[in-house]
Each structure stands twice: as structure tokens, then as C-alpha cells.
Amino acid sequence: MANILAYAEARAGELRKTAFEAVTAARQLADASGGGEVHAIVFGPAGVAAKAAQLGKFGADVVIAVEHERYANNDPESMSATIAERAKSGGHRYVVGVASQTGRDIAPRVAAKLGAAFASDVIDAKVNGDALTVRHPGYWGKVIMTLEVTGSPTVLTYRPGAVTASENAKEARAESMAPAADPSASRVVVKETTQGAKGRPDLAEAPIIISGGRGLKEAANFKLVEDLADAFGNAAVGATRAVTDEGWRPHSDQIGQTGRTVSPQLYVAVGISGAIQHIAGMRTSKAIVAINKDKEAPIFKIADYGIVGDVFEVVPALTAAVKAAKNS
Ligand SMILES: Cc1cc2nc3c(=O)[nH]c(=O)nc-3n(C[C@H](O)[C@H](O)[C@H](O)COP(=O)(O)OP(=O)(O)OC[C@H]3O[C@@H](n4cnc5c(N)ncnc54)[C@H](O)[C@@H]3O)c2cc1C
């Protein structure tokens, strides 16, 4: 039986989708290890405790709110010190988070402070006696590696989208905790956050991603990708590095080894060759559809559905079909 500390991410006082994924993953691990408790820790400005209470629905037995005005933004120094302190005092067997941008910043710091084993970007985990067996993509997504992790505590981050948040209601007890390190003394302070395209879900949270590559020929043709995303309604738009380097899309849209890592339910690759550096960021998507006029393009090796054709013909037809399906 293992008690687990889940880092539930919030931004500007609002819980992120990854918060529910982290708590769901922690619940699954706790149940698999004989039914320990899940303690979810949440950081935010005053008022985050009230929002955090909903984590009980996803399997948290205890919800710990750490409130401070500085936590309206990410504050990795103070947050990681606080998580490590709580893991120590609570004797938690595992500390679980999601390998989002913020999770990647915080989790290795927690592991270092605890002197703990650390497995990152995990796509699944199985309790194996005292050890934990996890799988995660290696060599930029070219292989899936199986690792055995021993030692207590162990820090894990799951790939965003690898776990589907699911309800498993508990009578969550609410607790509050003071920061273990004063956020006002942090040496790195977020001064400004500039938001990307409004009105679309974040790449890490979107169930559907329509991603465009150099096959679109020029920036204006991304309208095809936008239109398909609009037809789905809940889709984000991504891009390859070739595209972001050209300045057709912002760098925040880049998916891959040096960009974002995503695992949506559906990933549509439009005019993308499938270079290993791109695949590294999207290989674990649940269903991959590739549209490319070159039937030998490497993207087809990992695609579940491949359409050999011209994006300028196929994508408008697909958009019309999605709209028709939604209206029927
Ligand atoms: C250190 C390093 C890190 C990198 N990190 C990343 C990263 O994070 N993310 C990333 O994406 N890349 C990354 N790259 C770049 C990567 O190697 C590729 O160059 C890039 O992914 C290619 O992008 P692309 O598929 O858009 O372009 P291309 O490789 O040029 O492919 C375009 C595709 O479009 C098809 N096409 C052309 N016209 C049409 C049409 N009309 N209809 C249908 N299909 C058409 C072509 O057949 C081709 O397959 C990195 C490279 C390095 C060296």
C-alpha cells in the first residue's frame, strides 16, 4: 500500500487538464499498490483551495492548497521545495506529475531535493512489488523503453494525455500548507506571460491537434489547417519546426524534440514528412492521420490512417466531411 503525492497544476488559480490527469494516474498507482491514499497538492493565489476541492472527484483523498500571490505564475524554486517538503513529511512512496512545460520544470527539482529516482515522460506504469515498471519514449521517440525504478520515494511525470482523466470520487479532506520556501525570495520571477492564439485549446490539453508542415507551401495556406480545426471545434493547431523557422507559425506551436510534446486522441499531420525530431513530440498520439502526396514519406510508418494525396484537395474535403458529420 503506497500513499502518493500528486502535483496538480494550476495556472492563474485555475486547474489545468493535467491536474486531473496527475490525480487519475496517482489514483491508479495507489489502487494498484493495494489502496493507498492520494494527496493532491495545488499552488495558486488566494481562492485556489476552493477550485482544488473538485480533485476529490478524480480520486484525491486529501487536497492540499498552498496559496500565495506569487503562485498566480509558475514559481519552480518555491513550489518544488514545498512539494519535496510535503513528500518527506508525508512519507509518500511516489510523487506524480505530468510532463507539461511546468511539470518538466518542477519535477526534476523535486527529485533532486529528495535524492529520489526520477522517471520522466512516462506513458504507462505498473507496480511490480517494491519496484515500478514504466514505459517511456526514448531516442526522440524512435523506441519505447521499459524501465524498472526502485527506491522510495520515486518521482514520475506522465506524458500529457497519456492518462485519460477519469472520475473516481473520494471524500477529499481539505488541508492548507504554507510554502516551504518563501516565494518572494525566489531568484527567478515570471514577469510576463504572453498568450498564444486565443479561442483554441492549449496543445497540451487539446483532444485533437491539426498540425501543418512545409507541404502547405506558405503561411497563408495554414487557413486550411485552421478551417479543419474549426470544423472539429475542440482542436488545436500545431506545426513542424520547418514551419516555425520560416515564421509561418509562432514557435509556441512547434511540436517535436525541440518543441512541445503531445498525446492527443487524434493527430492530423498535414504535409509533414515525419522527421524523427517531429515524431519525437507526437508519436504517442492515440490515433494519427497523415496526409502527404509522397507515399514513401516516413510519417506513414507511424500513421494509423494514411491519405496519399494533395493537401490542397484532401484537407478541404475533410473539412467539409467533418462539418457534414457534425450537422447530421
Ligand atoms: C536538432 C534538431 C531539432 C529539431 N527539432 C524539431 C522539432 O522539434 N520539430 C520538428 O517538426 N522538426 C524538428 N527538426 C527539423 C526536422 O528534422 C525536419 O526538418 C522538420 O520536421 C521537417 O518539417 P516538415 O515535415 O514540415 O517539412 P519537410 O520535411 O520538407 O516535409 C514536407 C512534406 O510535405 C509533403 N508535401 C509537399 N507538398 C505537398 C502537397 N501539396 N500535398 C501533400 N503533401 C505535400 C512532402 O512530400 C514532404 O513529405 C529538428 C532538427 C534538428 C536538427
PDBQT file of the ligand as one rigid body, heavy atoms in Angstrom, charges set to zero:
ROOT
HETATM    1  C1  LIG A 401      18.429  19.335 -33.546  1.00  0.00    +0.000 C 
HETATM    2  C2  LIG A 401      17.166  19.369 -34.363  1.00  0.00    +0.000 A 
HETATM    3  C3  LIG A 401      15.962  19.528 -33.702  1.00  0.00    +0.000 A 
HETATM    4  C4  LIG A 401      14.768  19.563 -34.429  1.00  0.00    +0.000 A 
HETATM    5  N1  LIG A 401      13.579  19.704 -33.750  1.00  0.00    +0.000 NA
HETATM    6  C5  LIG A 401      12.418  19.639 -34.451  1.00  0.00    +0.000 A 
HETATM    7  C6  LIG A 401      11.159  19.710 -33.772  1.00  0.00    +0.000 A 
HETATM    8  O1  LIG A 401      11.052  19.882 -32.558  1.00  0.00    +0.000 OA
HETATM    9  N2  LIG A 401      10.051  19.614 -34.522  1.00  0.00    +0.000 N 
HETATM   10  C7  LIG A 401      10.066  19.450 -35.876  1.00  0.00    +0.000 A 
HETATM   11  O2  LIG A 401       8.986  19.361 -36.501  1.00  0.00    +0.000 OA
HETATM   12  N3  LIG A 401      11.237  19.391 -36.525  1.00  0.00    +0.000 NA
HETATM   13  C8  LIG A 401      12.408  19.499 -35.857  1.00  0.00    +0.000 A 
HETATM   14  N4  LIG A 401      13.593  19.471 -36.541  1.00  0.00    +0.000 N 
HETATM   15  C9  LIG A 401      13.540  19.535 -38.024  1.00  0.00    +0.000 C 
HETATM   16  C10 LIG A 401      13.258  18.200 -38.672  1.00  0.00    +0.000 C 
HETATM   17  O3  LIG A 401      14.471  17.499 -38.857  1.00  0.00    +0.000 OA
HETATM   18  C11 LIG A 401      12.598  18.402 -40.047  1.00  0.00    +0.000 C 
HETATM   19  O4  LIG A 401      13.405  19.225 -40.837  1.00  0.00    +0.000 OA
HETATM   20  C12 LIG A 401      11.203  19.027 -39.983  1.00  0.00    +0.000 C 
HETATM   21  O5  LIG A 401      10.400  18.337 -39.056  1.00  0.00    +0.000 OA
HETATM   22  C13 LIG A 401      10.568  18.930 -41.372  1.00  0.00    +0.000 C 
HETATM   23  O6  LIG A 401       9.357  19.620 -41.358  1.00  0.00    +0.000 OA
HETATM   24  P1  LIG A 401       8.227  19.312 -42.462  1.00  0.00    +0.000 P 
HETATM   25  O7  LIG A 401       7.793  17.909 -42.337  1.00  0.00    +0.000 OA
HETATM   26  O8  LIG A 401       7.235  20.399 -42.327  1.00  0.00    +0.000 OA
HETATM   27  O9  LIG A 401       8.985  19.584 -43.829  1.00  0.00    +0.000 OA
HETATM   28  P2  LIG A 401       9.540  18.599 -44.932  1.00  0.00    +0.000 P 
HETATM   29  O10 LIG A 401      10.448  17.592 -44.362  1.00  0.00    +0.000 OA
HETATM   30  O11 LIG A 401      10.065  19.464 -46.014  1.00  0.00    +0.000 OA
HETATM   31  O12 LIG A 401       8.254  17.814 -45.447  1.00  0.00    +0.000 OA
HETATM   32  C14 LIG A 401       7.230  18.374 -46.190  1.00  0.00    +0.000 C 
HETATM   33  C15 LIG A 401       6.328  17.239 -46.629  1.00  0.00    +0.000 C 
HETATM   34  O13 LIG A 401       5.212  17.788 -47.311  1.00  0.00    +0.000 OA
HETATM   35  C16 LIG A 401       4.895  16.920 -48.413  1.00  0.00    +0.000 C 
HETATM   36  N5  LIG A 401       4.171  17.719 -49.403  1.00  0.00    +0.000 N 
HETATM   37  C17 LIG A 401       4.668  18.724 -50.171  1.00  0.00    +0.000 A 
HETATM   38  N6  LIG A 401       3.678  19.262 -50.887  1.00  0.00    +0.000 NA
HETATM   39  C18 LIG A 401       2.543  18.585 -50.599  1.00  0.00    +0.000 A 
HETATM   40  C19 LIG A 401       1.203  18.654 -51.028  1.00  0.00    +0.000 A 
HETATM   41  N7  LIG A 401       0.797  19.603 -51.910  1.00  0.00    +0.000 N 
HETATM   42  N8  LIG A 401       0.309  17.793 -50.534  1.00  0.00    +0.000 NA
HETATM   43  C20 LIG A 401       0.683  16.842 -49.628  1.00  0.00    +0.000 A 
HETATM   44  N9  LIG A 401       1.952  16.732 -49.179  1.00  0.00    +0.000 NA
HETATM   45  C21 LIG A 401       2.865  17.578 -49.650  1.00  0.00    +0.000 A 
HETATM   46  C22 LIG A 401       6.221  16.383 -48.874  1.00  0.00    +0.000 C 
HETATM   47  O14 LIG A 401       6.042  15.164 -49.559  1.00  0.00    +0.000 OA
HETATM   48  C23 LIG A 401       7.011  16.266 -47.583  1.00  0.00    +0.000 C 
HETATM   49  O15 LIG A 401       6.898  14.950 -47.062  1.00  0.00    +0.000 OA
HETATM   50  C24 LIG A 401      14.787  19.441 -35.832  1.00  0.00    +0.000 A 
HETATM   51  C25 LIG A 401      16.011  19.256 -36.486  1.00  0.00    +0.000 A 
HETATM   52  C26 LIG A 401      17.170  19.238 -35.757  1.00  0.00    +0.000 A 
HETATM   53  C27 LIG A 401      18.485  19.020 -36.490  1.00  0.00    +0.000 C 
ENDROOT
TORSDOF 0
